[in-house]
Amino acid sequence: MAITSALSFLSDRKRRIVVSVFLFLLLSSLFLLFSPAPAVLPFFSSPSSHLSSSSSPIAGFAAAPPPLTPVSVPANASPPETPLDSSSRSNGGASASASPPHPVVTSPTRDVSAHASQPDRGRSTPPAAVEVGGSADANETSTGVSAGGDGAGAAAAAAAAGVAVPSWEVCEVGTGVVAADYIPCLDNVKAVKALKSLRHMEHRERHCPTAPRPRCLVPLPPGYRSPLPWPRSRDMIWYNNVPHPKLVEYKKDQNWVRKFGNYFVFPGGGTQFKAGVTKYIRFIQQIMPNIQWGTHTRTVLDVGCGVASFGGYLLDRNVITMSVAPKDEHEAQIQFALERGIPALLAVIGTQKLPFPDNSFDVIHCGKPLLELNRVLRPGGYYIWSATPVYRRAKRDEDDWNVMVTLTKSICWRTVVKSKDVNRIGVVIYQKPTSNSCYFERKKNEPPLCPSMKGSHSPWYAPLDSCLLLPAVSSSGEGNSWPISWPERLNIKYSTTSDNVSTQFSQKKIDSDTKHWKDLVSEVYFNEFAVNWSTIRNVMDMNAGFGGFAASLIHKPLWVMNVVPFDHPETLPIIFNRGLIGVYHDWCESFNTYPRTYDLVHMSYLLQGLTNRCDIIEIAAEIDRILRPGKWFVLQDTEQVIRKMDPVLRSLHYRTAIVKQQFLVATKGFWRPYSAGSESR
């Protein structure tokens, strides 16, 4: 009515012209308001997409994602064992499709359409923590923010930094390897075919490509979506993210995993706990009260872990479990675990040691061979064995049981308890001695004792021991002592390794490192980075040191894989003593994980030394492989190093921001190039 009155003095012809112009402006505004990609219109301003003032170094990082379309699980799906919180329900829908720009990827036959959905936002995201679901337009820049893309700006920056940015290609994989699941050091088909023996699982071990190392991109599986948020992800994941249904049929009687519509659902079953993992964990506590989940027992190694439900449900008791299994015919076990948000690593005990320090885990669950498990089990720690020889009486089972009895006695493991649950599933628990006296009192020196070793002896690419390793006892007598209860042990070094490690790193140095990271994360990482911490579950620290970065995040609903480079000071024993988990690794090679398994990859003052041995392009390709679309890479380093890495990431269409001159925060966009054969299953 007000508009009609205002136009009443005009002639009919003029009135029609004015109304037409008004309607045009109104429709244009509505179009801009509901546009799926307002970031490409720099003149348009809205609460979710405008470029803020330069006082915020990461403002204007991305536009809001498209609305969500709810998807429900069929009524016959098994309900989760724990209730879902309201935020999980509100963010659990299927995202709408979007097609953001993708990197320039050259391949003879490929489809580079990107029908991946945008990341979900957390409800309590601070103004500066905005998640990105695609790369920036080449013309969109702001103070402290680099636009994504491989245009003239990125090329000029690369040239100025002395970096030759390649034209990225899709990885070429061998026969039988799914391109979207490519792991260079485990999928080296040529090297595996050249092996002379497969008797000791050599084909499941690492066989990394030599120079030229991979400088290619791993495609997304068709229909990939942002993973469901934790804790909902523990019980269900998107089928298209890990489209491997073999375990559904292969383990259908053991209740590992089921498929319902667009989801895989994990009912919490397992080979030895068909009644549910929660009851199994409770049963162990009942027959062995001293295990004290979450206080006395903090770190667990689960060997041959299935889909890692054991470790997933131990998290409810403040226990962190490293679940390990090989990449084998049990398709996608570890990929399922990581997609669910459960700590996991691809590994096999074949001819080489596991990438863990001596005497590191409080408890080991299942697995063989025992000599290697004895090496990584803490003195006084427990080995839990649940297998058919424990409770069946078939000839083969009895023979296996007799072998087990002989072997455990020879390595001085004491049988603590042997029991069956209501379903007649048996469990036996052994304990590793806290004193070395038993080893010297054996009637037979079989297996023989290993020669004493002084100093560091990293297990990285080290052959398995055929001898029994004695726990090193320091001159202070603390070598065989058990760490204090969790969570107090987080702030205590409590070395259980050698004199060398004990004296090299003082408690004062660890305390100083802990305070440094606590302050830095609280003041900078949480407040000044464009990282939506509410959507982060799996975190990788590429240069963990004493684990200070992980310790500073301990109250967040996430976990950190602490990586200690194999040629750095041996701080990993201290990380385990603090109640955290981690591995040794060489970052000039691929990590033992599937693609798209980490939400945040963190690197602090590692890149400059690393590029003395391998190329920055190879390192960037590996970071891109393990990082989930829409998630973050954070680099802390010198200005010179950051200027080298920035154009490389921009050539991958990452959105980058330089914060306080020493931090580079980069967000991986959604893209889905794949070659002709990548969809074959």
Disulfide bonds with the S-S distance in Angstrom:
Cys171-Cys216 2.01
Cys185-Cys208 1.94
Cys412-Cys438 2.19
Cys450-Cys467 1.92
Cys588-Cys614 2.08
